[in-house]
Amino acid sequence: MFFSLKTYMPTAALAFFIVFFTVHDLTGERGILLAHQRREALIEKQQQLDGLQAERAALELKAHFLRDGSLSLDLLEERAHEALGFIGSGDYVIRDPAVHG
């Protein structure tokens, strides 16, 4: 009896490994059945990357105009006064009600 089982052990072990790896290939973390979910996640991450790259390009453009060689100091001072609401002692401010409410 034991001798007849011994002859089938290599075949049974091979069948077990074939079934094990097939099931894992289908249902595992990187399995065939989850390929659609991975593609959707990749598309979502690509869109997020595109948005971040556009935001970075806009920030780099703003930073370029703040460098010494590319922006006049008068323009920088004018924008700072306008944004912060500061004026010099010899400056006159005329506010337009249509613009400032």
MODELLER restraints for C-alpha pairs under 7 A, 6 or more apart:
rsr = mdl.restraints
at = mdl.atoms
rsr.add(forms.Gaussian(group=physical.xy_distance, feature=features.Distance(at['CA:24:A'], at['CA:31:A']), mean=6.96, stdev=0.5))
rsr.add(forms.Gaussian(group=physical.xy_distance, feature=features.Distance(at['CA:25:A'], at['CA:31:A']), mean=4.94, stdev=0.5))
rsr.add(forms.Gaussian(group=physical.xy_distance, feature=features.Distance(at['CA:25:A'], at['CA:32:A']), mean=6.53, stdev=0.5))
rsr.add(forms.Gaussian(group=physical.xy_distance, feature=features.Distance(at['CA:26:A'], at['CA:32:A']), mean=4.99, stdev=0.5))
rsr.add(forms.Gaussian(group=physical.xy_distance, feature=features.Distance(at['CA:26:A'], at['CA:33:A']), mean=5.73, stdev=0.5))
rsr.add(forms.Gaussian(group=physical.xy_distance, feature=features.Distance(at['CA:27:A'], at['CA:33:A']), mean=6.11, stdev=0.5))
rsr.add(forms.Gaussian(group=physical.xy_distance, feature=features.Distance(at['CA:64:A'], at['CA:70:A']), mean=6.92, stdev=0.5))
rsr.add(forms.Gaussian(group=physical.xy_distance, feature=features.Distance(at['CA:65:A'], at['CA:71:A']), mean=5.56, stdev=0.5))
rsr.add(forms.Gaussian(group=physical.xy_distance, feature=features.Distance(at['CA:81:A'], at['CA:87:A']), mean=6.13, stdev=0.5))
